[in-house]
């Protein structure tokens, strides 16, 4: 699960990770960088 936010805080990121979010990304995120992160998450070993 990926959380994409424009108004993130360290507290929000900590809570999101506690709830199972795999990555917290802050907007604006360049499309190539976003694609690289998504690809890495999809291809990681469980």
PQR file of N, CA, C, O and H, with PARSE charges and radii, in Angstrom:
ATOM      1  N   UNK A   1       0.844  -1.154   0.000 -0.4000 1.5000
ATOM      2  CA  UNK A   1       0.000   0.000   0.000 -0.0000 2.0000
ATOM      3  C   UNK A   1       0.901   1.233   0.000  0.5500 1.7000
ATOM      4  O   UNK A   1       1.911   1.276   0.702 -0.5500 1.4000
ATOM      5  N   UNK A   2       0.530   2.219  -0.783 -0.4000 1.5000
ATOM      6  CA  UNK A   2       1.296   3.459  -0.884 -0.0000 2.0000
ATOM      7  C   UNK A   2       0.388   4.619  -0.498  0.5500 1.7000
ATOM      8  O   UNK A   2      -0.741   4.727  -0.975 -0.5500 1.4000
ATOM      9  H   UNK A   2      -0.291   2.185  -1.353  0.4000 1.0000
ATOM     10  N   UNK A   3       0.898   5.479   0.370 -0.4000 1.5000
ATOM     11  CA  UNK A   3       0.187   6.700   0.735 -0.0000 2.0000
ATOM     12  C   UNK A   3       0.857   7.844   0.005  0.5500 1.7000
ATOM     13  O   UNK A   3       2.060   8.057   0.152 -0.5500 1.4000
ATOM     14  H   UNK A   3       1.816   5.390   0.758  0.4000 1.0000
ATOM     15  N   UNK A   4       0.086   8.588  -0.785 -0.4000 1.5000
ATOM     16  CA  UNK A   4       0.589   9.752  -1.510 -0.0000 2.0000
ATOM     17  C   UNK A   4      -0.095  10.970  -0.918  0.5500 1.7000
ATOM     18  O   UNK A   4      -1.322  11.067  -0.940 -0.5500 1.4000
ATOM     19  H   UNK A   4      -0.891   8.416  -0.905  0.4000 1.0000
ATOM     20  N   UNK A   5       0.693  11.905  -0.385 -0.4000 1.5000
ATOM     21  CA  UNK A   5       0.113  13.047   0.306 -0.0000 2.0000
ATOM     22  C   UNK A   5       0.841  14.335  -0.036  0.5500 1.7000
ATOM     23  O   UNK A   5       2.033  14.327  -0.343 -0.5500 1.4000
ATOM     24  H   UNK A   5       1.689  11.826  -0.366  0.4000 1.0000
ATOM     25  N   UNK A   6       0.119  15.426   0.019 -0.4000 1.5000
ATOM     26  CA  UNK A   6       0.720  16.741  -0.163 -0.0000 2.0000
ATOM     27  C   UNK A   6       0.954  17.415   1.184  0.5500 1.7000
ATOM     28  O   UNK A   6       1.685  18.402   1.269 -0.5500 1.4000
ATOM     29  H   UNK A   6      -0.849  15.432   0.269  0.4000 1.0000
ATOM     30  N   UNK A   7       0.340  16.889   2.229 -0.4000 1.5000
ATOM     31  CA  UNK A   7       0.390  17.532   3.539 -0.0000 2.0000
ATOM     32  C   UNK A   7       0.845  16.563   4.625  0.5500 1.7000
ATOM     33  O   UNK A   7       0.265  16.533   5.710 -0.5500 1.4000
ATOM     34  H   UNK A   7      -0.254  16.087   2.161  0.4000 1.0000
ATOM     35  N   UNK A   8       1.871  15.777   4.343 -0.4000 1.5000
ATOM     36  CA  UNK A   8       2.343  14.792   5.296 -0.0000 2.0000
ATOM     37  C   UNK A   8       3.146  15.406   6.431  0.5500 1.7000
ATOM     38  O   UNK A   8       3.742  16.475   6.293 -0.5500 1.4000
ATOM     39  H   UNK A   8       2.342  15.801   3.461  0.4000 1.0000
ATOM     40  N   UNK A   9       3.147  14.720   7.529 -0.4000 1.5000
ATOM     41  CA  UNK A   9       3.959  15.080   8.685 -0.0000 2.0000
ATOM     42  C   UNK A   9       4.639  13.810   9.168  0.5500 1.7000
ATOM     43  O   UNK A   9       4.227  12.711   8.797 -0.5500 1.4000
ATOM     44  H   UNK A   9       2.663  13.852   7.641  0.4000 1.0000
ATOM     45  N   UNK A  10       5.660  13.943   9.980 -0.4000 1.5000
ATOM     46  CA  UNK A  10       6.274  12.736  10.530 -0.0000 2.0000
ATOM     47  C   UNK A  10       5.277  11.878  11.315  0.5500 1.7000
ATOM     48  O   UNK A  10       5.365  10.650  11.301 -0.5500 1.4000
ATOM     49  H   UNK A  10       5.994  14.836  10.282  0.4000 1.0000
ATOM     50  N   UNK A  11       4.345  12.517  11.989 -0.4000 1.5000
ATOM     51  CA  UNK A  11       3.338  11.771  12.750 -0.0000 2.0000
ATOM     52  C   UNK A  11       2.424  10.970  11.829  0.5500 1.7000
ATOM     53  O   UNK A  11       2.095   9.821  12.121 -0.5500 1.4000
ATOM     54  H   UNK A  11       4.273  13.514  12.000  0.4000 1.0000
ATOM     55  N   UNK A  12       2.016  11.576  10.722 -0.4000 1.5000
ATOM     56  CA  UNK A  12       1.165  10.877   9.755 -0.0000 2.0000
ATOM     57  C   UNK A  12       1.922   9.701   9.152  0.5500 1.7000
ATOM     58  O   UNK A  12       1.361   8.618   8.986 -0.5500 1.4000
ATOM     59  H   UNK A  12       2.284  12.510  10.485  0.4000 1.0000
ATOM     60  N   UNK A  13       3.194   9.909   8.822 -0.4000 1.5000
ATOM     61  CA  UNK A  13       3.988   8.826   8.250 -0.0000 2.0000
ATOM     62  C   UNK A  13       4.150   7.677   9.250  0.5500 1.7000
ATOM     63  O   UNK A  13       4.035   6.511   8.875 -0.5500 1.4000
ATOM     64  H   UNK A  13       3.650  10.789   8.957  0.4000 1.0000
ATOM     65  N   UNK A  14       4.411   7.996  10.497 -0.4000 1.5000
ATOM     66  CA  UNK A  14       4.545   6.966  11.527 -0.0000 2.0000
ATOM     67  C   UNK A  14       3.250   6.170  11.680  0.5500 1.7000
ATOM     68  O   UNK A  14       3.281   4.941  11.751 -0.5500 1.4000
ATOM     69  H   UNK A  14       4.504   8.944  10.802  0.4000 1.0000
ATOM     70  N   UNK A  15       2.119   6.863  11.730 -0.4000 1.5000
ATOM     71  CA  UNK A  15       0.829   6.184  11.876 -0.0000 2.0000
ATOM     72  C   UNK A  15       0.508   5.347  10.643  0.5500 1.7000
ATOM     73  O   UNK A  15      -0.009   4.237  10.766 -0.5500 1.4000
ATOM     74  H   UNK A  15       2.094   7.861  11.673  0.4000 1.0000
ATOM     75  N   UNK A  16       0.808   5.866   9.463 -0.4000 1.5000
ATOM     76  CA  UNK A  16       0.558   5.117   8.232 -0.0000 2.0000
ATOM     77  C   UNK A  16       1.367   3.829   8.208  0.5500 1.7000
ATOM     78  O   UNK A  16       0.847   2.774   7.846 -0.5500 1.4000
ATOM     79  H   UNK A  16       1.228   6.768   9.363  0.4000 1.0000
ATOM     80  N   UNK A  17       2.621   3.908   8.587 -0.4000 1.5000
ATOM     81  CA  UNK A  17       3.467   2.706   8.609 -0.0000 2.0000
ATOM     82  C   UNK A  17       2.969   1.717   9.662  0.5500 1.7000
ATOM     83  O   UNK A  17       3.018   0.506   9.446 -0.5500 1.4000
ATOM     84  H   UNK A  17       3.044   4.765   8.882  0.4000 1.0000
ATOM     85  N   UNK A  18       2.493   2.219  10.790 -0.4000 1.5000
ATOM     86  CA  UNK A  18       1.935   1.349  11.817 -0.0000 2.0000
ATOM     87  C   UNK A  18       0.721   0.597  11.284  0.5500 1.7000
ATOM     88  O   UNK A  18       0.471  -0.547  11.665 -0.5500 1.4000
ATOM     89  H   UNK A  18       2.453   3.203  10.966  0.4000 1.0000
ATOM     90  N   UNK A  19      -0.023   1.242  10.407 -0.4000 1.5000
ATOM     91  CA  UNK A  19      -1.220   0.635   9.831 -0.0000 2.0000
ATOM     92  C   UNK A  19      -0.926  -0.244   8.614  0.5500 1.7000
ATOM     93  O   UNK A  19      -1.845  -0.812   8.024 -0.5500 1.4000
ATOM     94  H   UNK A  19       0.180   2.171  10.097  0.4000 1.0000
ATOM     95  N   UNK A  20       0.346  -0.357   8.237 -0.4000 1.5000
ATOM     96  CA  UNK A  20       0.704  -1.275   7.161 -0.0000 2.0000
ATOM     97  C   UNK A  20       1.065  -0.663   5.832  0.5500 1.7000
ATOM     98  O   UNK A  20       1.241  -1.386   4.851 -0.5500 1.4000
ATOM     99  H   UNK A  20       1.092   0.105   8.716  0.4000 1.0000
ATOM    100  N   UNK A  21       1.182   0.654   5.771 -0.4000 1.5000
ATOM    101  CA  UNK A  21       1.569   1.301   4.520 -0.0000 2.0000
ATOM    102  C   UNK A  21       3.028   0.948   4.220  0.5500 1.7000
ATOM    103  O   UNK A  21       3.881   1.000   5.106 -0.5500 1.4000
ATOM    104  H   UNK A  21       1.039   1.241   6.568  0.4000 1.0000
ATOM    105  N   UNK A  22       3.303   0.592   2.969 -0.4000 1.5000
ATOM    106  CA  UNK A  22       4.655   0.203   2.555 -0.0000 2.0000
ATOM    107  C   UNK A  22       5.534   1.398   2.208  0.5500 1.7000
ATOM    108  O   UNK A  22       6.752   1.351   2.384 -0.5500 1.4000
ATOM    109  H   UNK A  22       2.610   0.551   2.250  0.4000 1.0000
ATOM    110  N   UNK A  23       4.920   2.462   1.718 -0.4000 1.5000
ATOM    111  CA  UNK A  23       5.686   3.645   1.336 -0.0000 2.0000
ATOM    112  C   UNK A  23       4.815   4.883   1.519  0.5500 1.7000
ATOM    113  O   UNK A  23       3.620   4.866   1.226 -0.5500 1.4000
ATOM    114  H   UNK A  23       3.931   2.500   1.574  0.4000 1.0000
ATOM    115  N   UNK A  24       5.426   5.943   2.005 -0.4000 1.5000
ATOM    116  CA  UNK A  24       4.755   7.235   2.129 -0.0000 2.0000
ATOM    117  C   UNK A  24       5.489   8.181   1.193  0.5500 1.7000
ATOM    118  O   UNK A  24       6.687   8.419   1.353 -0.5500 1.4000
ATOM    119  H   UNK A  24       6.397   5.956   2.243  0.4000 1.0000
ATOM    120  N   UNK A  25       4.775   8.715   0.226 -0.4000 1.5000
ATOM    121  CA  UNK A  25       5.365   9.598  -0.776 -0.0000 2.0000
ATOM    122  C   UNK A  25       4.723  10.972  -0.667  0.5500 1.7000
ATOM    123  O   UNK A  25       3.524  11.101  -0.420 -0.5500 1.4000
ATOM    124  H   UNK A  25       3.803   8.522   0.096  0.4000 1.0000
ATOM    125  N   UNK A  26       5.543  11.985  -0.855 -0.4000 1.5000
ATOM    126  CA  UNK A  26       5.062  13.354  -0.761 -0.0000 2.0000
ATOM    127  C   UNK A  26       4.956  13.972  -2.147  0.5500 1.7000
ATOM    128  O   UNK A  26       5.893  13.891  -2.941 -0.5500 1.4000
ATOM    129  H   UNK A  26       6.517  11.880  -1.056  0.4000 1.0000
ATOM    130  N   UNK A  27       3.808  14.592  -2.438 -0.4000 1.5000
ATOM    131  CA  UNK A  27       3.610  15.259  -3.714 -0.0000 2.0000
ATOM    132  C   UNK A  27       4.333  16.598  -3.683  0.5500 1.7000
ATOM    133  O   UNK A  27       4.518  17.166  -2.607 -0.5500 1.4000
ATOM    134  H   UNK A  27       3.047  14.657  -1.793  0.4000 1.0000
ATOM    135  N   UNK A  28       4.735  17.102  -4.808 -0.4000 1.5000
ATOM    136  CA  UNK A  28       4.695  16.434  -6.103 -0.0000 2.0000
ATOM    137  C   UNK A  28       5.868  15.463  -6.234  0.5500 1.7000
ATOM    138  O   UNK A  28       6.988  15.765  -5.823 -0.5500 1.4000
ATOM    139  H   UNK A  28       4.584  16.640  -5.682  0.4000 1.0000
ATOM    140  N   UNK A  29       5.599  14.330  -6.794 -0.4000 1.5000
ATOM    141  CA  UNK A  29       6.621  13.290  -7.002 -0.0000 2.0000
ATOM    142  C   UNK A  29       6.757  13.112  -8.514  0.5500 1.7000
ATOM    143  O   UNK A  29       5.765  12.829  -9.184 -0.5500 1.4000
ATOM    144  H   UNK A  29       4.688  14.085  -7.128  0.4000 1.0000
ATOM    145  N   UNK A  30       7.957  13.271  -9.063 -0.4000 1.5000
ATOM    146  CA  UNK A  30       8.134  13.075 -10.504 -0.0000 2.0000
ATOM    147  C   UNK A  30       7.692  11.666 -10.915  0.5500 1.7000
ATOM    148  O   UNK A  30       7.987  10.693 -10.221 -0.5500 1.4000
ATOM    149  H   UNK A  30       8.764  13.501  -8.518  0.4000 1.0000
ATOM    150  N   UNK A  31       7.002  11.564 -12.020 -0.4000 1.5000
ATOM    151  CA  UNK A  31       6.459  10.286 -12.478 -0.0000 2.0000
ATOM    152  C   UNK A  31       7.510   9.183 -12.581  0.5500 1.7000
ATOM    153  O   UNK A  31       7.229   8.065 -12.149 -0.5500 1.4000
ATOM    154  H   UNK A  31       6.763  12.354 -12.584  0.4000 1.0000
ATOM    155  N   UNK A  32       8.700   9.426 -13.127 -0.4000 1.5000
ATOM    156  CA  UNK A  32       9.695   8.343 -13.182 -0.0000 2.0000
ATOM    157  C   UNK A  32      10.073   7.828 -11.790  0.5500 1.7000
ATOM    158  O   UNK A  32      10.258   6.626 -11.602 -0.5500 1.4000
ATOM    159  H   UNK A  32       8.929  10.334 -13.478  0.4000 1.0000
ATOM    160  N   UNK A  33      10.187   8.732 -10.823 -0.4000 1.5000
ATOM    161  CA  UNK A  33      10.520   8.317  -9.462 -0.0000 2.0000
ATOM    162  C   UNK A  33       9.377   7.518  -8.840  0.5500 1.7000
ATOM    163  O   UNK A  33       9.614   6.513  -8.170 -0.5500 1.4000
ATOM    164  H   UNK A  33      10.037   9.709 -10.976  0.4000 1.0000
ATOM    165  N   UNK A  34       8.148   7.959  -9.057 -0.4000 1.5000
ATOM    166  CA  UNK A  34       6.978   7.233  -8.561 -0.0000 2.0000
ATOM    167  C   UNK A  34       6.918   5.838  -9.175  0.5500 1.7000
ATOM    168  O   UNK A  34       6.667   4.860  -8.471 -0.5500 1.4000
ATOM    169  H   UNK A  34       7.955   8.775  -9.601  0.4000 1.0000
ATOM    170  N   UNK A  35       7.146   5.743 -10.474 -0.4000 1.5000
ATOM    171  CA  UNK A  35       7.132   4.446 -11.158 -0.0000 2.0000
ATOM    172  C   UNK A  35       8.215   3.523 -10.605  0.5500 1.7000
ATOM    173  O   UNK A  35       7.981   2.325 -10.442 -0.5500 1.4000
ATOM    174  H   UNK A  35       7.350   6.538 -11.046  0.4000 1.0000
ATOM    175  N   UNK A  36       9.384   4.062 -10.318 -0.4000 1.5000
ATOM    176  CA  UNK A  36      10.481   3.265  -9.772 -0.0000 2.0000
ATOM    177  C   UNK A  36      10.115   2.709  -8.390  0.5500 1.7000
ATOM    178  O   UNK A  36      10.402   1.549  -8.096 -0.5500 1.4000
ATOM    179  H   UNK A  36       9.574   5.035 -10.450  0.4000 1.0000
ATOM    180  N   UNK A  37       9.496   3.512  -7.559 -0.4000 1.5000
ATOM    181  CA  UNK A  37       9.095   3.070  -6.223 -0.0000 2.0000
ATOM    182  C   UNK A  37       8.025   1.987  -6.313  0.5500 1.7000
ATOM    183  O   UNK A  37       8.108   0.976  -5.616 -0.5500 1.4000
ATOM    184  H   UNK A  37       9.262   4.455  -7.798  0.4000 1.0000
ATOM    185  N   UNK A  38       7.027   2.187  -7.158 -0.4000 1.5000
ATOM    186  CA  UNK A  38       5.974   1.204  -7.324 -0.0000 2.0000
ATOM    187  C   UNK A  38       6.557  -0.113  -7.855  0.5500 1.7000
ATOM    188  O   UNK A  38       6.211  -1.189  -7.366 -0.5500 1.4000
ATOM    189  H   UNK A  38       6.959   3.008  -7.725  0.4000 1.0000
ATOM    190  N   UNK A  39       7.425  -0.026  -8.837 -0.4000 1.5000
ATOM    191  CA  UNK A  39       8.056  -1.225  -9.402 -0.0000 2.0000
ATOM    192  C   UNK A  39       8.833  -1.988  -8.326  0.5500 1.7000
ATOM    193  O   UNK A  39       8.737  -3.211  -8.234 -0.5500 1.4000
ATOM    194  H   UNK A  39       7.706   0.848  -9.234  0.4000 1.0000
ATOM    195  N   UNK A  40       9.598  -1.260  -7.518 -0.4000 1.5000
ATOM    196  CA  UNK A  40      10.377  -1.885  -6.445 -0.0000 2.0000
ATOM    197  C   UNK A  40       9.470  -2.580  -5.441  0.5500 1.7000
ATOM    198  O   UNK A  40       9.782  -3.682  -4.990 -0.5500 1.4000
ATOM    199  H   UNK A  40       9.675  -0.266  -7.592  0.4000 1.0000
ATOM    200  N   UNK A  41       8.354  -1.955  -5.085 -0.4000 1.5000
ATOM    201  CA  UNK A  41       7.439  -2.571  -4.136 -0.0000 2.0000
ATOM    202  C   UNK A  41       6.782  -3.818  -4.724  0.5500 1.7000
ATOM    203  O   UNK A  41       6.582  -4.807  -4.018 -0.5500 1.4000
ATOM    204  H   UNK A  41       8.101  -1.060  -5.452  0.4000 1.0000
ATOM    205  N   UNK A  42       6.452  -3.776  -5.993 -0.4000 1.5000
ATOM    206  CA  UNK A  42       5.812  -4.923  -6.639 -0.0000 2.0000
ATOM    207  C   UNK A  42       6.771  -6.105  -6.789  0.5500 1.7000
ATOM    208  O   UNK A  42       6.342  -7.258  -6.826 -0.5500 1.4000
ATOM    209  H   UNK A  42       6.614  -2.973  -6.566  0.4000 1.0000
ATOM    210  N   UNK A  43       8.062  -5.814  -6.874 -0.4000 1.5000
ATOM    211  CA  UNK A  43       9.041  -6.865  -7.119 -0.0000 2.0000
ATOM    212  C   UNK A  43       9.826  -7.302  -5.890  0.5500 1.7000
ATOM    213  O   UNK A  43      10.739  -8.121  -5.997 -0.5500 1.4000
ATOM    214  H   UNK A  43       8.411  -4.877  -6.844  0.4000 1.0000
ATOM    215  N   UNK A  44       9.483  -6.772  -4.740 -0.4000 1.5000
ATOM    216  CA  UNK A  44      10.222  -7.177  -3.538 -0.0000 2.0000
ATOM    217  C   UNK A  44       9.785  -8.553  -3.090  0.5500 1.7000
ATOM    218  O   UNK A  44       8.676  -9.005  -3.376 -0.5500 1.4000
ATOM    219  H   UNK A  44       8.741  -6.107  -4.653  0.4000 1.0000
ATOM    220  N   UNK A  45      10.675  -9.198  -2.389 -0.4000 1.5000
ATOM    221  CA  UNK A  45      10.350 -10.527  -1.860 -0.0000 2.0000
ATOM    222  C   UNK A  45       9.550 -10.369  -0.591  0.5500 1.7000
ATOM    223  O   UNK A  45       9.858  -9.517   0.242 -0.5500 1.4000
ATOM    224  H   UNK A  45      11.576  -8.831  -2.157  0.4000 1.0000
ATOM    225  N   UNK A  46       8.518 -11.189  -0.439 -0.4000 1.5000
ATOM    226  CA  UNK A  46       7.668 -11.108   0.752 -0.0000 2.0000
ATOM    227  C   UNK A  46       8.287 -11.810   1.912  0.5500 1.7000
ATOM    228  O   UNK A  46       7.706 -11.840   2.997 -0.5500 1.4000
ATOM    229  H   UNK A  46       8.268 -11.881  -1.116  0.4000 1.0000
TER
END
